[in-house]
Amino acid sequence: MVTLDDITELVSAQRTSAWADVARRIAHEIKNPLTPIQLSAERLRRKYGPVIKEDAAIFHQCTDTIVRQVDDIKRMVDEFSQFARMPKPVMGTEESPTWCARRCSCSASAIPRSTSTSKFRRSRCRRGSTAG
């Protein structure tokens, strides 16, 4: 007897998991320099804001733009990172006969339906049920 397993879902899940991992790493690498950029802009504003008299409005506008854009990029990276996460599994209970019937029907459909196989399956099931 030869059993063939369909691993399409497994390969797809592995590929999805790999891409999610890549997306999380990319998001992390993008996010790394953002905090120092934002802190530097805020320090510049605090230290030189009161000192700069000429073009003070432009200075404040530029530092505000840096801080605001860094916040926007952080938010986008967070959303991207959340999008890359796998959905949480839905746990639940299921009756064992239903679960078994679904899995057994897949493997049973792979066995050719001949008279001898059917007789073999019936006789084996009867023996297994009395021995169990």
DRENTORKOL-3810 file (N, C-alpha, C; in nm, 4 decimals):
REM DRENTORKOL-3810
@n.u->0.0843; n.v->-0.1162; n.w->0.0000; ca.u->0.0000; ca.v->0.0000; ca.w->0.0000; c.u->0.0897; c.v->0.1237; c.w->0.0000
@n.u->0.0552; n.v->0.2177; n.w->-0.0825; ca.u->0.1295; ca.v->0.3426; ca.w->-0.0924; c.u->0.0380; c.v->0.4551; c.w->-0.0459
@n.u->0.0896; n.v->0.5385; n.w->0.0412; ca.u->0.0126; ca.v->0.6515; ca.w->0.0907; c.u->0.0750; c.v->0.7790; c.w->0.0384
@n.u->-0.0055; n.v->0.8622; n.w->-0.0221; ca.u->0.0409; ca.v->0.9914; ca.w->-0.0715; c.u->-0.0231; c.v->1.1008; c.w->0.0123
@n.u->0.0582; n.v->1.1889; n.w->0.0618; ca.u->0.0074; ca.v->1.2992; ca.w->0.1422; c.u->0.0136; c.v->1.4277; c.w->0.0611
@n.u->-0.0920; n.v->1.5048; n.w->0.0714; ca.u->-0.0955; ca.v->1.6352; ca.w->0.0066; c.u->-0.0342; c.v->1.7365; c.w->0.1036
@n.u->0.0831; n.v->1.7867; n.w->0.0707; ca.u->0.1531; ca.v->1.8787; ca.w->0.1607; c.u->0.1404; c.v->2.0241; c.w->0.1136
@n.u->0.0451; n.v->2.0507; n.w->0.0259; ca.u->0.0263; ca.v->2.1856; ca.w->-0.0260; c.u->0.0010; c.v->2.2848; c.w->0.0864
@n.u->-0.0871; n.v->2.2493; n.w->0.1796; ca.u->-0.1179; ca.v->2.3398; ca.w->0.2902; c.u->0.0031; c.v->2.3598; c.w->0.3797
@n.u->0.0802; n.v->2.2557; n.w->0.4025; ca.u->0.2006; ca.v->2.2656; ca.w->0.4856; c.u->0.3015; c.v->2.3593; c.w->0.4215
@n.u->0.3256; n.v->2.3422; n.w->0.2915; ca.u->0.4208; ca.v->2.4277; ca.w->0.2208; c.u->0.3722; c.v->2.5720; c.w->0.2222
@n.u->0.2431; n.v->2.5902; n.w->0.2006; ca.u->0.1860; ca.v->2.7249; ca.w->0.2023; c.u->0.2008; c.v->2.7890; c.w->0.3403
@n.u->0.1762; n.v->2.7126; n.w->0.4451; ca.u->0.1900; ca.v->2.7652; ca.w->0.5819; c.u->0.3359; c.v->2.7996; c.w->0.6120
@n.u->0.4286; n.v->2.7165; n.w->0.5661; ca.u->0.5707; ca.v->2.7448; ca.w->0.5880; c.u->0.6136; c.v->2.8703; c.w->0.5137
@n.u->0.5641; n.v->2.8854; n.w->0.3913; ca.u->0.5977; ca.v->3.0036; ca.w->0.3122; c.u->0.5406; c.v->3.1292; c.w->0.3772
@n.u->0.4168; n.v->3.1218; n.w->0.4244; ca.u->0.3544; ca.v->3.2353; ca.w->0.4915; c.u->0.4297; c.v->3.2709; c.w->0.6185
@n.u->0.4701; n.v->3.1708; n.w->0.6933; ca.u->0.5457; ca.v->3.1935; ca.w->0.8158; c.u->0.6805; c.v->3.2589; c.w->0.7852
@n.u->0.7461; n.v->3.2143; n.w->0.6803; ca.u->0.8755; ca.v->3.2720; ca.w->0.6424; c.u->0.8602; c.v->3.4182; c.w->0.6023
@n.u->0.7570; n.v->3.4490; n.w->0.5233; ca.u->0.7346; ca.v->3.5882; ca.w->0.4825; c.u->0.6974; c.v->3.6750; c.w->0.6021
@n.u->0.6226; n.v->3.6209; n.w->0.6955; ca.u->0.5875; ca.v->3.6970; ca.w->0.8158; c.u->0.7129; c.v->3.7281; c.w->0.8964
@n.u->0.8039; n.v->3.6319; n.w->0.9045; ca.u->0.9294; ca.v->3.6542; ca.w->0.9760; c.u->1.0128; c.v->3.7614; c.w->0.9062
@n.u->1.0195; n.v->3.7567; n.w->0.7742; ca.u->1.0926; ca.v->3.8577; ca.w->0.6974; c.u->1.0309; c.v->3.9954; c.w->0.7204
@n.u->0.8986; n.v->4.0015; n.w->0.7179; ca.u->0.8300; ca.v->4.1300; ca.w->0.7381; c.u->0.8579; c.v->4.1860; c.w->0.8772
@n.u->0.8573; n.v->4.1002; n.w->0.9792; ca.u->0.8880; ca.v->4.1476; ca.w->1.1150; c.u->1.0306; c.v->4.1997; c.w->1.1241
@n.u->1.1233; n.v->4.1315; n.w->1.0595; ca.u->1.2634; ca.v->4.1755; ca.w->1.0641; c.u->1.2814; c.v->4.3076; c.w->0.9907
@n.u->1.2165; n.v->4.3210; n.w->0.8766; ca.u->1.2248; ca.v->4.4470; ca.w->0.8019; c.u->1.1663; c.v->4.5606; c.w->0.8857
@n.u->1.0517; n.v->4.5347; n.w->0.9462; ca.u->0.9882; ca.v->4.6367; ca.w->1.0304; c.u->1.0811; c.v->4.6770; c.w->1.1446
@n.u->1.1480; n.v->4.5796; n.w->1.2045; ca.u->1.2404; ca.v->4.6087; ca.w->1.3145; c.u->1.3575; c.v->4.6944; c.w->1.2658
@n.u->1.4124; n.v->4.6599; n.w->1.1498; ca.u->1.5265; ca.v->4.7345; ca.w->1.0962; c.u->1.4876; c.v->4.8766; c.w->1.0567
@n.u->1.3666; n.v->4.8948; n.w->1.0090; ca.u->1.3202; ca.v->5.0300; ca.w->0.9751; c.u->1.2999; c.v->5.1112; c.w->1.1020
@n.u->1.2469; n.v->5.0467; n.w->1.2034; ca.u->1.2127; ca.v->5.1164; ca.w->1.3274; c.u->1.3356; c.v->5.1528; c.w->1.4110
@n.u->1.4456; n.v->5.0770; n.w->1.3979; ca.u->1.5654; ca.v->5.1007; ca.w->1.4788; c.u->1.6138; c.v->5.2456; c.w->1.4768
@n.u->1.6349; n.v->5.3074; n.w->1.3614; ca.u->1.6902; ca.v->5.4436; ca.w->1.3623; c.u->1.5878; c.v->5.5530; c.w->1.3919
@n.u->1.4611; n.v->5.5195; n.w->1.3977; ca.u->1.3596; ca.v->5.6237; ca.w->1.4129; c.u->1.3657; c.v->5.6930; c.w->1.5490
@n.u->1.3863; n.v->5.6200; n.w->1.6550; ca.u->1.3901; ca.v->5.6811; ca.w->1.7883; c.u->1.5074; c.v->5.7787; c.w->1.8016
@n.u->1.6290; n.v->5.7410; n.w->1.7604; ca.u->1.7374; ca.v->5.8399; ca.w->1.7681; c.u->1.7123; c.v->5.9639; c.w->1.6819
@n.u->1.6487; n.v->5.9464; n.w->1.5667; ca.u->1.6172; ca.v->6.0616; ca.w->1.4816; c.u->1.5211; c.v->6.1549; c.w->1.5539
@n.u->1.4163; n.v->6.0973; n.w->1.6103; ca.u->1.3170; ca.v->6.1782; ca.w->1.6808; c.u->1.3797; c.v->6.2472; c.w->1.8031
@n.u->1.4571; n.v->6.1736; n.w->1.8816; ca.u->1.5207; ca.v->6.2329; ca.w->2.0000; c.u->1.6171; c.v->6.3446; c.w->1.9610
@n.u->1.6896; n.v->6.3265; n.w->1.8525; ca.u->1.7828; ca.v->6.4306; ca.w->1.8061; c.u->1.7079; c.v->6.5573; c.w->1.7668
@n.u->1.5980; n.v->6.5425; n.w->1.6961; ca.u->1.5184; ca.v->6.6593; ca.w->1.6566; c.u->1.4626; c.v->6.7308; c.w->1.7799
@n.u->1.4156; n.v->6.6533; n.w->1.8777; ca.u->1.3624; ca.v->6.7148; ca.w->1.9998; c.u->1.4723; c.v->6.7853; c.w->2.0796
@n.u->1.5934; n.v->6.7263; n.w->2.0849; ca.u->1.7057; ca.v->6.7909; ca.w->2.1547; c.u->1.7463; c.v->6.9205; c.w->2.0853
@n.u->1.7519; n.v->6.9155; n.w->1.9521; ca.u->1.7834; ca.v->7.0378; ca.w->1.8765; c.u->1.6830; c.v->7.1484; c.w->1.9084
@n.u->1.5558; n.v->7.1120; n.w->1.9101; ca.u->1.4506; ca.v->7.2096; ca.w->1.9388; c.u->1.4676; c.v->7.2678; c.w->2.0794
@n.u->1.4926; n.v->7.1797; n.w->2.1783; ca.u->1.5082; ca.v->7.2273; ca.w->2.3169; c.u->1.6323; c.v->7.3143; c.w->2.3344
@n.u->1.7439; n.v->7.2690; n.w->2.2759; ca.u->1.8705; ca.v->7.3387; ca.w->2.2989; c.u->1.8823; c.v->7.4667; c.w->2.2172
@n.u->1.8455; n.v->7.4613; n.w->2.0907; ca.u->1.8688; ca.v->7.5753; ca.w->2.0021; c.u->1.7435; c.v->7.6560; c.w->1.9718
@n.u->1.6271; n.v->7.6052; n.w->2.0105; ca.u->1.5035; ca.v->7.6803; ca.w->1.9861; c.u->1.5048; c.v->7.8190; c.w->2.0471
@n.u->1.5393; n.v->7.8317; n.w->2.1761; ca.u->1.5419; ca.v->7.9649; ca.w->2.2371; c.u->1.6571; c.v->8.0532; c.w->2.1849
@n.u->1.7647; n.v->7.9917; n.w->2.1356; ca.u->1.8829; ca.v->8.0675; ca.w->2.0928; c.u->1.8640; c.v->8.1260; c.w->1.9531
@n.u->1.8004; n.v->8.0517; n.w->1.8669; ca.u->1.7843; ca.v->8.0949; ca.w->1.7278; c.u->1.6805; c.v->8.2073; c.w->1.7214
@n.u->1.7261; n.v->8.3211; n.w->1.6745; ca.u->1.6358; ca.v->8.4361; ca.w->1.6613; c.u->1.5973; c.v->8.4562; c.w->1.5146
@n.u->1.6946; n.v->8.4384; n.w->1.4289; ca.u->1.6690; ca.v->8.4554; ca.w->1.2868; c.u->1.6172; c.v->8.3229; c.w->1.2310
@n.u->1.5102; n.v->8.3237; n.w->1.1610; ca.u->1.4477; ca.v->8.2039; ca.w->1.1020; c.u->1.4034; c.v->8.1029; c.w->1.2078
@n.u->1.3607; n.v->8.1508; n.w->1.3229; ca.u->1.3145; ca.v->8.0620; ca.w->1.4307; c.u->1.1911; c.v->7.9830; c.w->1.3874
@n.u->1.1037; n.v->8.0468; n.w->1.3126; ca.u->0.9820; ca.v->7.9787; ca.w->1.2669; c.u->1.0169; c.v->7.8613; c.w->1.1752
@n.u->1.1137; n.v->7.8823; n.w->1.0878; ca.u->1.1554; ca.v->7.7753; ca.w->0.9962; c.u->1.2204; c.v->7.6616; c.w->1.0759
@n.u->1.3034; n.v->7.6967; n.w->1.1742; ca.u->1.3677; ca.v->7.5956; ca.w->1.2580; c.u->1.2632; c.v->7.5094; c.w->1.3289
@n.u->1.1647; n.v->7.5745; n.w->1.3915; ca.u->1.0591; ca.v->7.5004; ca.w->1.4620; c.u->0.9756; c.v->7.4169; c.w->1.3648
@n.u->0.9495; n.v->7.4744; n.w->1.2487; ca.u->0.8723; ca.v->7.4006; ca.w->1.1476; c.u->0.9487; c.v->7.2749; c.w->1.1022
@n.u->1.0782; n.v->7.2866; n.w->1.0824; ca.u->1.1594; ca.v->7.1717; ca.w->1.0374; c.u->1.1671; c.v->7.0635; c.w->1.1451
@n.u->1.1929; n.v->7.1037; n.w->1.2696; ca.u->1.2009; ca.v->7.0025; ca.w->1.3752; c.u->1.0647; c.v->6.9384; c.w->1.3997
@n.u->0.9573; n.v->7.0167; n.w->1.3922; ca.u->0.8221; ca.v->6.9591; ca.w->1.4060; c.u->0.7935; c.v->6.8591; c.w->1.2948
@n.u->0.8370; n.v->6.8914; n.w->1.1732; ca.u->0.8162; ca.v->6.8011; ca.w->1.0595; c.u->0.8909; c.v->6.6703; c.w->1.0811
@n.u->1.0134; n.v->6.6785; n.w->1.1295; ca.u->1.0921; ca.v->6.5566; ca.w->1.1549; c.u->1.0216; c.v->6.4689; c.w->1.2585
@n.u->0.9806; n.v->6.5291; n.w->1.3698; ca.u->0.9153; ca.v->6.4527; ca.w->1.4766; c.u->0.7839; c.v->6.3918; c.w->1.4257
@n.u->0.7050; n.v->6.4704; n.w->1.3537; ca.u->0.5763; ca.v->6.4216; ca.w->1.3029; c.u->0.5952; c.v->6.3086; c.w->1.2014
@n.u->0.6923; n.v->6.3231; n.w->1.1112; ca.u->0.7155; ca.v->6.2200; ca.w->1.0097; c.u->0.7687; c.v->6.0904; c.w->1.0730
@n.u->0.8535; n.v->6.1046; n.w->1.1746; ca.u->0.9029; ca.v->5.9859; ca.w->1.2440; c.u->0.7863; c.v->5.9127; c.w->1.3100
@n.u->0.6954; n.v->5.9870; n.w->1.3731; ca.u->0.5771; ca.v->5.9243; ca.w->1.4333; c.u->0.4918; c.v->5.8534; c.w->1.3279
@n.u->0.4751; n.v->5.9172; n.w->1.2126; ca.u->0.3967; ca.v->5.8555; ca.w->1.1046; c.u->0.4620; c.v->5.7265; c.w->1.0549
@n.u->0.5946; n.v->5.7292; n.w->1.0388; ca.u->0.6650; ca.v->5.6097; ca.w->0.9923; c.u->0.6558; c.v->5.4986; c.w->1.0967
@n.u->0.6710; n.v->5.5347; n.w->1.2248; ca.u->0.6577; ca.v->5.4339; ca.w->1.3316; c.u->0.5210; c.v->5.3692; c.w->1.3276
@n.u->0.4175; n.v->5.4487; n.w->1.3088; ca.u->0.2810; ca.v->5.3960; ca.w->1.3043; c.u->0.2638; c.v->5.3013; c.w->1.1843
@n.u->0.3175; n.v->5.3409; n.w->1.0684; ca.u->0.3077; ca.v->5.2539; ca.w->0.9501; c.u->0.3835; c.v->5.1224; c.w->0.9703
@n.u->0.5013; n.v->5.1312; n.w->1.0317; ca.u->0.5806; ca.v->5.0110; ca.w->1.0565; c.u->0.5082; c.v->4.9199; c.w->1.1552
@n.u->0.4464; n.v->4.9781; n.w->1.2577; ca.u->0.3696; ca.v->4.8977; ca.w->1.3536; c.u->0.2539; c.v->4.8263; c.w->1.2847
@n.u->0.1831; n.v->4.8980; n.w->1.1976; ca.u->0.0719; ca.v->4.8363; ca.w->1.1241; c.u->0.1230; c.v->4.7258; c.w->1.0320
@n.u->0.2352; n.v->4.7497; n.w->0.9667; ca.u->0.2943; ca.v->4.6483; ca.w->0.8792; c.u->0.3340; c.v->4.5255; c.w->0.9593
@n.u->0.3921; n.v->4.5483; n.w->1.0753; ca.u->0.4339; ca.v->4.4377; ca.w->1.1608; c.u->0.3138; c.v->4.3583; c.w->1.2098
@n.u->0.2056; n.v->4.4267; n.w->1.2458; ca.u->0.0838; ca.v->4.3571; ca.w->1.2888; c.u->0.0224; c.v->4.2798; c.w->1.1732
@n.u->0.0271; n.v->4.3351; n.w->1.0541; ca.u->-0.0264; ca.v->4.2674; ca.w->0.9363; c.u->0.0517; c.v->4.1395; c.w->0.9083
@n.u->0.1818; n.v->4.1409; n.w->0.9373; ca.u->0.2673; ca.v->4.0248; ca.w->0.9090; c.u->0.2477; c.v->3.9113; c.w->1.0079
@n.u->0.1858; n.v->3.9393; n.w->1.1221; ca.u->0.1649; ca.v->3.8333; ca.w->1.2221; c.u->0.0579; c.v->3.7370; c.w->1.1743
@n.u->0.0763; n.v->3.6129; n.w->1.2117; ca.u->-0.0232; ca.v->3.5116; ca.w->1.1794; c.u->-0.1458; c.v->3.5355; c.w->1.2668
@n.u->-0.2646; n.v->3.5066; n.w->1.2147; ca.u->-0.3833; ca.v->3.5224; ca.w->1.2991; c.u->-0.3794; c.v->3.4250; c.w->1.4164
@n.u->-0.4417; n.v->3.4662; n.w->1.5243; ca.u->-0.4445; ca.v->3.3797; ca.w->1.6418; c.u->-0.5296; c.v->3.2568; c.w->1.6125
@n.u->-0.4853; n.v->3.1406; n.w->1.6590; ca.u->-0.5635; ca.v->3.0186; ca.w->1.6338; c.u->-0.6943; c.v->3.0215; c.w->1.7123
@n.u->-0.7953; n.v->2.9624; n.w->1.6525; ca.u->-0.9249; ca.v->2.9513; ca.w->1.7185; c.u->-0.9328; c.v->2.8114; c.w->1.7774
@n.u->-0.9304; n.v->2.8052; n.w->1.9079; ca.u->-0.9341; ca.v->2.6764; ca.w->1.9764; c.u->-1.0792; c.v->2.6372; c.w->2.0034
@n.u->-1.1057; n.v->2.5101; n.w->1.9958; ca.u->-1.2396; ca.v->2.4619; ca.w->2.0234; c.u->-1.2387; c.v->2.3116; c.w->2.0405
@n.u->-1.3489; n.v->2.2608; n.w->2.0851; ca.u->-1.3591; ca.v->2.1168; ca.w->2.1017; c.u->-1.4373; c.v->2.0604; c.w->1.9842
@n.u->-1.4090; n.v->1.9368; n.w->1.9552; ca.u->-1.4766; ca.v->1.8694; ca.w->1.8452; c.u->-1.4923; c.v->1.7245; c.w->1.8843
@n.u->-1.6021; n.v->1.6675; n.w->1.8461; ca.u->-1.6275; ca.v->1.5270; ca.w->1.8763; c.u->-1.5238; c.v->1.4408; c.w->1.8039
@n.u->-1.4681; n.v->1.3441; n.w->1.8734; ca.u->-1.3655; ca.v->1.2575; ca.w->1.8151; c.u->-1.4148; c.v->1.1827; c.w->1.6914
@n.u->-1.5352; n.v->1.1253; n.w->1.6907; ca.u->-1.5786; ca.v->1.0543; ca.w->1.5697; c.u->-1.5853; c.v->1.1468; c.w->1.4477
@n.u->-1.6277; n.v->1.2714; n.w->1.4661; ca.u->-1.6347; ca.v->1.3652; ca.w->1.3541; c.u->-1.4950; c.v->1.3957; c.w->1.3034
@n.u->-1.4050; n.v->1.4222; n.w->1.3943; ca.u->-1.2667; ca.v->1.4528; ca.w->1.3581; c.u->-1.2046; c.v->1.3353; c.w->1.2842
@n.u->-1.2208; n.v->1.2161; n.w->1.3386; ca.u->-1.1647; ca.v->1.0956; ca.w->1.2761; c.u->-1.2281; c.v->1.0689; c.w->1.1402
@n.u->-1.3571; n.v->1.0877; n.w->1.1303; ca.u->-1.4262; ca.v->1.0599; ca.w->1.0046; c.u->-1.3740; c.v->1.1509; c.w->0.8940
@n.u->-1.3498; n.v->1.2787; n.w->0.9260; ca.u->-1.2976; ca.v->1.3702; ca.w->0.8251; c.u->-1.1581; c.v->1.3299; c.w->0.7799
@n.u->-1.0735; n.v->1.2899; n.w->0.8716; ca.u->-0.9375; ca.v->1.2522; ca.w->0.8351; c.u->-0.9345; c.v->1.1171; c.w->0.7652
@n.u->-1.0171; n.v->1.0237; n.w->0.8104; ca.u->-1.0193; ca.v->0.8900; ca.w->0.7513; c.u->-1.0798; c.v->0.8913; c.w->0.6119
@n.u->-1.1736; n.v->0.9803; n.w->0.5873; ca.u->-1.2362; ca.v->0.9840; ca.w->0.4550; c.u->-1.1350; c.v->1.0254; c.w->0.3498
@n.u->-1.0387; n.v->1.1098; n.w->0.3876; ca.u->-0.9358; ca.v->1.1495; ca.w->0.2922; c.u->-0.8474; c.v->1.0312; c.w->0.2570
@n.u->-0.8043; n.v->0.9562; n.w->0.3565; ca.u->-0.7166; ca.v->0.8436; ca.w->0.3282; c.u->-0.7939; c.v->0.7282; c.w->0.2657
@n.u->-0.9203; n.v->0.7134; n.w->0.3019; ca.u->-1.0006; ca.v->0.6057; ca.w->0.2433; c.u->-1.0261; c.v->0.6319; c.w->0.0959
@n.u->-1.0366; n.v->0.7576; n.w->0.0563; ca.u->-1.0617; ca.v->0.7867; ca.w->-0.0845; c.u->-0.9394; c.v->0.7566; c.w->-0.1701
@n.u->-0.8225; n.v->0.7454; n.w->-0.1091; ca.u->-0.7014; ca.v->0.7126; ca.w->-0.1839; c.u->-0.6898; c.v->0.5630; c.w->-0.2118
@n.u->-0.7668; n.v->0.4797; n.w->-0.1394; ca.u->-0.7621; ca.v->0.3343; ca.w->-0.1584; c.u->-0.8600; c.v->0.2974; c.w->-0.2687
@n.u->-0.8156; n.v->0.2210; n.w->-0.3677; ca.u->-0.9076; ca.v->0.1813; ca.w->-0.4754; c.u->-1.0227; c.v->0.0974; c.w->-0.4203
@n.u->-1.1387; n.v->0.1214; n.w->-0.4716; ca.u->-1.2584; ca.v->0.0520; ca.w->-0.4249; c.u->-1.2788; c.v->-0.0753; c.w->-0.5073
@n.u->-1.2233; n.v->-0.1821; n.w->-0.4609; ca.u->-1.2466; ca.v->-0.3113; ca.w->-0.5258; c.u->-1.3169; c.v->-0.4008; c.w->-0.4247
@n.u->-1.3762; n.v->-0.5071; n.w->-0.4722; ca.u->-1.4509; ca.v->-0.5967; ca.w->-0.3848; c.u->-1.3612; c.v->-0.6562; c.w->-0.2776
@n.u->-1.2416; n.v->-0.6988; n.w->-0.3172; ca.u->-1.1535; ca.v->-0.7621; ca.w->-0.2201; c.u->-1.1086; c.v->-0.6625; c.w->-0.1135
@n.u->-1.0827; n.v->-0.5380; n.w->-0.1530; ca.u->-1.0407; ca.v->-0.4366; ca.w->-0.0567; c.u->-1.1530; c.v->-0.4066; c.w->0.0396
@n.u->-1.2758; n.v->-0.3965; n.w->-0.0122; ca.u->-1.3896; ca.v->-0.3672; ca.w->0.0741; c.u->-1.4096; c.v->-0.4788; c.w->0.1750
@n.u->-1.4004; n.v->-0.6046; n.w->0.1297; ca.u->-1.4157; ca.v->-0.7172; ca.w->0.2217; c.u->-1.3049; c.v->-0.7148; c.w->0.3263
@n.u->-1.1810; n.v->-0.6837; n.w->0.2802; ca.u->-1.0684; ca.v->-0.6793; ca.w->0.3728; c.u->-1.0922; c.v->-0.5702; c.w->0.4785
@n.u->-1.1373; n.v->-0.4530; n.w->0.4340; ca.u->-1.1604; ca.v->-0.3431; ca.w->0.5257; c.u->-1.2693; c.v->-0.3774; c.w->0.6266
@n.u->-1.3796; n.v->-0.4379; n.w->0.5804; ca.u->-1.4895; ca.v->-0.4728; ca.w->0.6711; c.u->-1.4445; c.v->-0.5763; c.w->0.7726
@n.u->-1.3749; n.v->-0.6804; n.w->0.7254; ca.u->-1.3335; ca.v->-0.7854; ca.w->0.8184; c.u->-1.2310; c.v->-0.7311; c.w->0.9175
@n.u->-1.1450; n.v->-0.6436; n.w->0.8744; ca.u->-1.0440; ca.v->-0.5874; ca.w->0.9636; c.u->-1.1091; c.v->-0.4948; c.w->1.0664
@n.u->-1.2084; n.v->-0.4169; n.w->1.0246; ca.u->-1.2776; ca.v->-0.3271; ca.w->1.1174; c.u->-1.3486; c.v->-0.4078; c.w->1.2251
@n.u->-1.4117; n.v->-0.5178; n.w->1.1860; ca.u->-1.4828; ca.v->-0.5999; ca.w->1.2846; c.u->-1.3845; c.v->-0.6582; c.w->1.3849
@n.u->-1.2707; n.v->-0.7058; n.w->1.3330; ca.u->-1.1718; ca.v->-0.7625; ca.w->1.4244; c.u->-1.1160; c.v->-0.6552; c.w->1.5168
@n.u->-1.0892; n.v->-0.5354; n.w->1.4633; ca.u->-1.0325; ca.v->-0.4287; ca.w->1.5448; c.u->-1.1298; c.v->-0.3813; c.w->1.6496
@n.u->-1.2593; n.v->-0.3807; n.w->1.6177; ca.u->-1.3574; ca.v->-0.3284; ca.w->1.7145; c.u->-1.3797; c.v->-0.4264; c.w->1.8301
@n.u->-1.3661; n.v->-0.5561; n.w->1.8050; ca.u->-1.3864; ca.v->-0.6517; ca.w->1.9142; c.u->-1.2615; c.v->-0.6626; c.w->2.0004
@n.u->-1.1454; n.v->-0.6365; n.w->1.9395; ca.u->-1.0208; ca.v->-0.6472; ca.w->2.0160; c.u->-0.9972; c.v->-0.5242; c.w->2.1011
@n.u->-1.0568; n.v->-0.4075; n.w->2.0609; ca.u->-1.0279; ca.v->-0.2786; ca.w->2.1216; c.u->-1.0633; c.v->-0.2681; c.w->2.2600
END
